[in-house]
Amino acid sequence: MEQAPWLCHVCNRKGEGESMACDLCYQVTCPEHLTCRPVRNADSGLYELRSLCPDCAAGRPPR
């Protein structure tokens, strides 16, 4: 099965392999742009590790 190309929302580079998505904004991103950060769960009050794009990690709204 052939994979469809995708476009990174951070660097606008076309990807051919497996894509990853930010856990907050769900936009497709190159894996090297994602960072693992603790994010507080509003329901439980506990922190969970999430993969975040640079915009979400900095608290900015996604582009």
The first five atom37 places (N, CA, C, CB, O) and aatype in JSON, in Angstrom:
{
  "aatype": [12, 6, 5, 0, 14, 17, 10, 4, 8, 19, 4, 2, 1, 11, 7, 6, 7, 6, 15, 12, 0, 4, 3, 10, 4, 18, 5, 19, 16, 4, 14, 6, 8, 10, 16, 4, 1, 14, 19, 1, 2, 0, 3, 15, 7, 10, 18, 6, 10, 1, 15, 10, 4, 14, 3, 4, 0, 0, 7, 1, 14, 14, 1],
  "atom_mask": [
    [1, 1, 1, 1, 1],
    [1, 1, 1, 1, 1],
    [1, 1, 1, 1, 1],
    [1, 1, 1, 1, 1],
    [1, 1, 1, 1, 1],
    [1, 1, 1, 1, 1],
    [1, 1, 1, 1, 1],
    [1, 1, 1, 1, 1],
    [1, 1, 1, 1, 1],
    [1, 1, 1, 1, 1],
    [1, 1, 1, 1, 1],
    [1, 1, 1, 1, 1],
    [1, 1, 1, 1, 1],
    [1, 1, 1, 1, 1],
    [1, 1, 1, 0, 1],
    [1, 1, 1, 1, 1],
    [1, 1, 1, 0, 1],
    [1, 1, 1, 1, 1],
    [1, 1, 1, 1, 1],
    [1, 1, 1, 1, 1],
    [1, 1, 1, 1, 1],
    [1, 1, 1, 1, 1],
    [1, 1, 1, 1, 1],
    [1, 1, 1, 1, 1],
    [1, 1, 1, 1, 1],
    [1, 1, 1, 1, 1],
    [1, 1, 1, 1, 1],
    [1, 1, 1, 1, 1],
    [1, 1, 1, 1, 1],
    [1, 1, 1, 1, 1],
    [1, 1, 1, 1, 1],
    [1, 1, 1, 1, 1],
    [1, 1, 1, 1, 1],
    [1, 1, 1, 1, 1],
    [1, 1, 1, 1, 1],
    [1, 1, 1, 1, 1],
    [1, 1, 1, 1, 1],
    [1, 1, 1, 1, 1],
    [1, 1, 1, 1, 1],
    [1, 1, 1, 1, 1],
    [1, 1, 1, 1, 1],
    [1, 1, 1, 1, 1],
    [1, 1, 1, 1, 1],
    [1, 1, 1, 1, 1],
    [1, 1, 1, 0, 1],
    [1, 1, 1, 1, 1],
    [1, 1, 1, 1, 1],
    [1, 1, 1, 1, 1],
    [1, 1, 1, 1, 1],
    [1, 1, 1, 1, 1],
    [1, 1, 1, 1, 1],
    [1, 1, 1, 1, 1],
    [1, 1, 1, 1, 1],
    [1, 1, 1, 1, 1],
    [1, 1, 1, 1, 1],
    [1, 1, 1, 1, 1],
    [1, 1, 1, 1, 1],
    [1, 1, 1, 1, 1],
    [1, 1, 1, 0, 1],
    [1, 1, 1, 1, 1],
    [1, 1, 1, 1, 1],
    [1, 1, 1, 1, 1],
    [1, 1, 1, 1, 1]
  ],
  "atom_positions": [
    [[0.84, -1.18, 0.0], [0.0, 0.0, 0.0], [0.88, 1.24, 0.0], [-0.95, 0.0, 1.21], [1.8, 1.34, 0.8]],
    [[0.6, 2.17, -0.88], [1.39, 3.39, -1.03], [0.9, 4.46, -0.06], [1.33, 3.9, -2.48], [-0.3, 4.68, 0.09]],
    [[1.87, 5.14, 0.62], [1.51, 6.22, 1.54], [1.39, 7.53, 0.79], [2.56, 6.34, 2.66], [2.15, 7.81, -0.14]],
    [[0.42, 8.34, 1.19], [0.21, 9.64, 0.58], [1.2, 10.64, 1.17], [-1.25, 10.13, 0.77], [1.49, 10.57, 2.36]],
    [[1.73, 11.56, 0.37], [2.62, 12.59, 0.91], [1.84, 13.55, 1.82], [3.31, 13.38, -0.23], [0.63, 13.69, 1.69]],
    [[2.55, 14.19, 2.72], [1.93, 15.13, 3.66], [2.82, 16.36, 3.75], [1.73, 14.48, 5.07], [3.98, 16.33, 3.33]],
    [[2.27, 17.45, 4.31], [2.97, 18.72, 4.4], [3.07, 19.13, 5.87], [2.25, 19.82, 3.58], [2.06, 19.2, 6.56]],
    [[4.29, 19.39, 6.35], [4.53, 19.79, 7.73], [4.01, 21.22, 7.94], [6.04, 19.69, 8.07], [4.31, 22.1, 7.13]],
    [[3.26, 21.45, 9.0], [2.71, 22.79, 9.24], [3.73, 23.73, 9.87], [1.49, 22.7, 10.12], [3.46, 24.93, 9.99]],
    [[4.9, 23.22, 10.28], [5.94, 24.07, 10.88], [6.9, 24.57, 9.8], [6.71, 23.29, 11.96], [7.15, 25.77, 9.7]],
    [[7.44, 23.65, 9.0], [8.46, 24.04, 8.01], [7.96, 23.98, 6.56], [9.68, 23.16, 8.16], [8.71, 24.31, 5.64]],
    [[6.71, 23.55, 6.36], [6.11, 23.43, 5.02], [6.86, 22.49, 4.1], [6.04, 24.78, 4.38], [6.75, 22.6, 2.88]],
    [[7.62, 21.56, 4.68], [8.33, 20.56, 3.88], [7.41, 19.38, 3.61], [9.62, 20.09, 4.61], [6.66, 18.95, 4.48]],
    [[7.47, 18.86, 2.39], [6.66, 17.71, 2.02], [7.31, 16.46, 2.58], [6.49, 17.61, 0.48], [8.51, 16.24, 2.4]],
    [[6.53, 15.65, 3.25], [7.03, 14.4, 3.82], [6.58, 13.21, 3.02], [0.0, 0.0, 0.0], [5.49, 13.22, 2.44]],
    [[7.4, 12.19, 3.0], [7.08, 10.98, 2.26], [6.81, 9.8, 3.19], [8.21, 10.64, 1.3], [6.02, 8.92, 2.85]],
    [[7.46, 9.78, 4.34], [7.32, 8.64, 5.24], [6.15, 8.81, 6.19], [0.0, 0.0, 0.0], [5.13, 9.41, 5.85]],
    [[6.34, 8.28, 7.39], [5.29, 8.34, 8.39], [5.2, 9.74, 8.98], [5.55, 7.32, 9.5], [6.21, 10.36, 9.32]],
    [[4.0, 10.24, 9.11], [3.79, 11.56, 9.69], [3.42, 11.41, 11.16], [2.69, 12.34, 8.93], [3.0, 10.34, 11.6]],
    [[3.58, 12.49, 11.91], [3.18, 12.53, 13.31], [2.3, 13.77, 13.46], [4.44, 12.58, 14.29], [2.35, 14.68, 12.63]],
    [[1.49, 13.8, 14.49], [0.61, 14.95, 14.72], [0.8, 15.46, 16.15], [-0.88, 14.58, 14.47], [1.08, 14.68, 17.06]],
    [[0.65, 16.74, 16.32], [0.69, 17.36, 17.63], [-0.51, 16.86, 18.44], [0.69, 18.92, 17.52], [-1.62, 16.75, 17.91]],
    [[-0.3, 16.57, 19.72], [-1.38, 16.06, 20.56], [-2.39, 17.12, 20.96], [-0.79, 15.43, 21.8], [-3.46, 16.78, 21.47]],
    [[-2.09, 18.4, 20.75], [-3.04, 19.45, 21.1], [-3.78, 20.02, 19.89], [-2.34, 20.57, 21.82], [-5.0, 20.12, 19.91]],
    [[-3.04, 20.39, 18.83], [-3.69, 21.0, 17.67], [-3.97, 19.98, 16.56], [-2.83, 22.12, 17.11], [-4.7, 20.28, 15.62]],
    [[-3.41, 18.77, 16.68], [-3.63, 17.67, 15.73], [-3.16, 17.96, 14.32], [-5.09, 17.33, 15.69], [-3.6, 17.3, 13.38]],
    [[-2.27, 18.94, 14.14], [-1.74, 19.22, 12.81], [-0.54, 18.33, 12.55], [-1.36, 20.72, 12.68], [0.24, 18.03, 13.45]],
    [[-0.39, 17.9, 11.3], [0.69, 17.01, 10.9], [2.01, 17.77, 10.92], [0.44, 16.42, 9.49], [2.11, 18.9, 10.45]],
    [[3.03, 17.12, 11.5], [4.32, 17.76, 11.73], [5.45, 16.76, 11.51], [4.4, 18.35, 13.14], [5.27, 15.57, 11.75]],
    [[6.61, 17.23, 11.06], [7.8, 16.38, 11.0], [8.11, 15.88, 12.41], [9.02, 17.15, 10.39], [8.0, 16.66, 13.36]],
    [[8.49, 14.64, 12.59], [8.78, 14.12, 13.93], [9.85, 14.91, 14.68], [9.2, 12.68, 13.83], [9.8, 14.99, 15.91]],
    [[10.81, 15.49, 13.97], [11.87, 16.24, 14.66], [11.39, 17.56, 15.26], [13.01, 16.5, 13.7], [12.09, 18.14, 16.09]],
    [[10.22, 18.04, 14.85], [9.68, 19.28, 15.42], [8.93, 19.04, 16.72], [8.76, 19.94, 14.42], [8.71, 19.98, 17.49]],
    [[8.52, 17.81, 16.98], [7.73, 17.52, 18.18], [8.63, 17.38, 19.4], [6.92, 16.24, 17.98], [9.71, 16.8, 19.34]],
    [[8.16, 17.93, 20.53], [8.84, 17.76, 21.81], [7.85, 17.19, 22.81], [9.43, 19.12, 22.31], [6.66, 17.47, 22.77]],
    [[8.37, 16.39, 23.71], [7.55, 15.76, 24.73], [7.5, 16.69, 25.94], [8.11, 14.36, 25.13], [8.53, 17.0, 26.53]],
    [[6.29, 17.14, 26.3], [6.11, 18.09, 27.4], [4.99, 17.62, 28.32], [5.8, 19.52, 26.86], [4.05, 16.97, 27.86]],
    [[5.08, 17.93, 29.61], [3.96, 17.62, 30.51], [2.83, 18.64, 30.32], [4.44, 17.6, 31.99], [3.06, 19.85, 30.29]],
    [[1.61, 18.14, 30.2], [0.42, 18.98, 30.04], [-0.59, 18.54, 31.09], [-0.18, 18.86, 28.58], [-0.84, 17.35, 31.26]],
    [[-1.17, 19.5, 31.79], [-2.13, 19.2, 32.85], [-3.48, 18.79, 32.27], [-2.31, 20.41, 33.78], [-4.05, 19.49, 31.44]],
    [[-3.97, 17.65, 32.72], [-5.28, 17.16, 32.32], [-6.33, 17.89, 33.14], [-5.4, 15.61, 32.5], [-6.3, 17.84, 34.37]],
    [[-7.25, 18.57, 32.49], [-8.25, 19.38, 33.18], [-9.2, 18.53, 34.02], [-9.05, 20.19, 32.17], [-9.68, 18.99, 35.06]],
    [[-9.48, 17.3, 33.61], [-10.41, 16.44, 34.33], [-9.8, 15.84, 35.6], [-10.89, 15.32, 33.43], [-10.41, 15.88, 36.67]],
    [[-8.59, 15.3, 35.48], [-7.98, 14.6, 36.61], [-7.06, 15.49, 37.44], [-7.22, 13.41, 36.12], [-6.8, 15.19, 38.61]],
    [[-6.56, 16.57, 36.84], [-5.6, 17.42, 37.53], [-4.18, 16.91, 37.47], [0.0, 0.0, 0.0], [-3.27, 17.55, 37.99]],
    [[-3.98, 15.75, 36.85], [-2.65, 15.16, 36.73], [-1.97, 15.62, 35.45], [-2.74, 13.62, 36.76], [-2.63, 16.03, 34.49]],
    [[-0.64, 15.55, 35.45], [0.12, 15.91, 34.25], [0.33, 14.67, 33.39], [1.48, 16.55, 34.62], [0.62, 13.58, 33.9]],
    [[0.19, 14.84, 32.08], [0.4, 13.77, 31.11], [1.45, 14.23, 30.11], [-0.93, 13.39, 30.39], [1.48, 15.41, 29.74]],
    [[2.32, 13.32, 29.67], [3.31, 13.65, 28.65], [2.63, 13.67, 27.29], [4.5, 12.65, 28.67], [1.96, 12.71, 26.92]],
    [[2.82, 14.76, 26.56], [2.22, 14.93, 25.23], [3.29, 15.36, 24.24], [1.08, 15.96, 25.27], [4.24, 16.06, 24.61]],
    [[3.14, 14.96, 22.99], [4.02, 15.41, 21.91], [3.45, 16.69, 21.35], [4.16, 14.32, 20.79], [2.34, 16.71, 20.83]],
    [[4.21, 17.78, 21.47], [3.72, 19.09, 21.07], [4.57, 19.7, 19.97], [3.66, 20.02, 22.26], [5.79, 19.53, 19.95]],
    [[3.91, 20.42, 19.05], [4.61, 21.2, 18.03], [5.17, 22.45, 18.71], [3.66, 21.56, 16.83], [4.78, 22.75, 19.84]],
    [[6.05, 23.2, 18.06], [6.63, 24.4, 18.66], [5.6, 25.45, 19.07], [7.62, 25.01, 17.71], [5.76, 26.1, 20.1]],
    [[4.54, 25.63, 18.29], [3.5, 26.61, 18.62], [2.78, 26.23, 19.91], [2.49, 26.72, 17.47], [2.62, 27.07, 20.8]],
    [[2.35, 25.01, 20.02], [1.62, 24.57, 21.21], [2.54, 24.51, 22.43], [0.98, 23.19, 20.98], [2.1, 24.8, 23.54]],
    [[3.8, 24.14, 22.25], [4.75, 24.09, 23.36], [5.0, 25.49, 23.92], [6.08, 23.45, 22.9], [5.25, 25.65, 25.12]],
    [[4.94, 26.51, 23.06], [5.16, 27.89, 23.49], [3.88, 28.56, 23.96], [5.78, 28.7, 22.36], [3.91, 29.7, 24.43]],
    [[2.74, 27.87, 23.85], [1.47, 28.44, 24.26], [0.84, 29.37, 23.25], [0.0, 0.0, 0.0], [-0.12, 30.08, 23.56]],
    [[1.37, 29.37, 22.02], [0.81, 30.2, 20.94], [-0.28, 29.42, 20.22], [1.91, 30.66, 19.95], [-0.22, 28.19, 20.16]],
    [[-1.26, 30.11, 19.66], [-2.26, 29.4, 18.83], [-1.6, 28.87, 17.57], [-3.44, 30.32, 18.47], [-0.71, 29.53, 17.03]],
    [[-2.02, 27.7, 17.07], [-1.43, 27.14, 15.85], [-1.64, 28.04, 14.65], [-2.0, 25.77, 15.57], [-2.63, 28.77, 14.57]],
    [[-0.71, 27.96, 13.7], [-0.8, 28.75, 12.46], [-1.82, 28.19, 11.53], [0.53, 28.81, 11.76], [-2.03, 28.73, 10.44]]
  ]
}
